Amino acid sequence: MPSPESPIGSANTDLSRLVAAAADLCRKPLRHAVVSSAQGSTAVEADSHPQQSLDLCLRLEARTPEGERVPPEDLELEIYRSGDALNLTLAWCHRDDQPLLWQGSHPVWMDGATGLRSSCPPHGQPLEALARRLRALLRPDQG
């Protein structure tokens, strides 16, 4: 556990809380815990280090309101910059048959195996809402 005076540690905690709260709101009634899914990745707050990269990969672990784990609903969230733009991808961790969502200036659903564009799956609207919310929260200056 990072020391209380560690700025990276507090940024990780703040970012994890922000992502979990956004996921809880957009994917009701599920509750979410956020864990790093890439070794060596460090989260930084976009507004506290505007010139620093915000490239990281997180896993959103889903639970029922009663606290029971629901692994098929777990998501992988990748946050990265491309130029000045902040982009996100969301994909189900345990459902390779489902398309993944890329969110930049607009949402694009893609087949994970081929990379070809696909339509929004029936249960994809909450993920689009989550991606838009996260992008707005992380970079409020980018619409």
Salt bridges, closest charged atoms under 4 A:
ASP24 OD2 - ARG31 NH1 3.24
ASP24 OD1 - HIS32 ND1 2.96
GLU61 OE2 - ARG59 NH2 2.74
GLU73 OE1 - ARG27 NH2 2.62
GLU73 OE2 - ARG95 NH1 3.01
ASP74 OD2 - ARG69 NH2 2.73
ASP74 OD2 - HIS94 NE2 3.71
GLU128 OE1 - ARG132 NH1 3.96
ASP141 OD2 - ARG139 NH2 2.85
